[in-house]
Amino acid sequence: MQYRAWFRSVDGSPGRWPLDEVIYRAPSGSLLEVEHDLDALRSRSAAAWMKLFDDRYLRTRWPYGSGVWGKKEWVQPHIADENVVSLLEGGTNLFWAERYGSQIGIPDLWIKQCGTSHTGSFKDLGMTVLVSSVKQMIADGQPIRAVACASTGDTSAALAAYGAAAGIPVVVLLPRAKVSAAQLVQPMANGAIVASLDTDFDGCMRVVQRLTEDPTIYLANSMNSLRVEGQKTISIELCQQFDWQVPDWVLVPGGNLGNVSAIAKGFEQMLDLGLIAKRPRLVCCQAKRANPLYRAYLRSREAGRPLAEEDFEPIQADKTLASAIQIGDPVSLPKAIAALGRFDGIVEQADEVELANAAAKADRTGMFNCPHTGVALACLEKLVGAGTIGKDDRVIVVSTAHGLKFTEFKTRYHQGQLPFEAPAANVPVELGHEPQAVVDALHRVLDGKM
Ligand SMILES: *Cc1c(COP(=O)(O)O)cnc(C)c1O
């Protein structure tokens, strides 16, 4: 069977473009999305797709052991296997947050650990698709010199790694002093051209759109909907991990708003092809200091109607501990608003104190959360407190990055260097070397804990 996919405009204006064309917007100015030939995909039954995906899951046959490429027919059917650039992305732990969930009153809470990945964030899921597409385009003779992105840190790390693995030059534009040390060193180590710009992410985004007006420099931001095709496998994979059952809620931190639309797209493809029969509700979680979508959501609620693009106004995002979502003018806004509409969506926000304490509290139960996951956890606690999320609901929080990429955030929390109370702070006990003195001191500490 010949599986096919193409770009179409998300605003419904006519036209179809091949996936190997260098195009990011429709002539109308609208964002594009990938549309699959569903009739072709329907030639295989839902049961047969589920079995195929389960048979491939985390196995060794190239490239199908990847959580993304195990669903290749649904993602990028036209790419030859030898042009796939995979670092075994996906297949991440779905962590049963038993202790944290019971502390906040929802025992059926699960954390999708998308940060347990080659470069430490979910961005790997999209970047494997984008860079594989570029490798295929170059193999087909297209004159592409480099791939470029603007980034709050994680996109550049993923692009640099996949570009280096493929031998394709990479340019990353980063807002100066607004990414963590671990995030900055990743593209440096992978040999990317790292440009540190005197602006914020939104400023970098404007520059990269100018840079990629040259068709030989390919744009790797999530407004390029090839990335969304990889990221949508988050939803497919988490249903698969529940033997193809659908959770009641999925919460995800949102910045540029590509991921929330990707998650919706994954569920919709499963609905279209009969693998699942219902939708979860989606919650987009924003940092209060970078909350343009939340503000739009409030405006729509006050007006008593569904969230719409006319409710939205870009803002200047303030500095937040959740630096990867410090975005005031999200590029994927129209897709995200549409997705939230179809999934009975909610937008919630968390301030700096709430996000830091939620991350630290959950860490005490065996996680190691990045600040963005902290935003999602804090929003979860609010929605449970308000009774919106019920105590018997099955809830998934999408953890977007590995906590080890944000050690400055954690160190400052535990050393009391953040400008607020840190109830879960924990510092080393400073001791000498004399064995009995150390033992006695540790007994005193343990007794104190009882
Ligand atoms: C990119 C990123 C986000 C936001 O994803 P969007 O698709 O831009 O909304 C959230 N968390 C982390 C850690 C990220 O790297």
The ligand as a Gaussian input file, in Angstrom:
#p B3LYP/6-31G(d) Opt

LIG

0 1
 C        9.619000      23.798000      23.946000
 C        9.295000      23.497000      25.356000
 C        8.011000      23.707000      25.877000
 C        6.925000      24.378000      25.105000
 O        6.490000      23.701000      23.976000
 P        5.683000      24.543000      22.861000
 O        5.456000      23.580000      21.791000
 O        6.613000      25.655000      22.462000
 O        4.464000      25.061000      23.521000
 C        7.746000      23.327000      27.168000
 N        8.706000      22.770000      27.932000
 C        9.958000      22.573000      27.476000
 C       10.961000      21.987000      28.390000
 C       10.292000      22.921000      26.173000
 O       11.536000      22.725000      25.742000

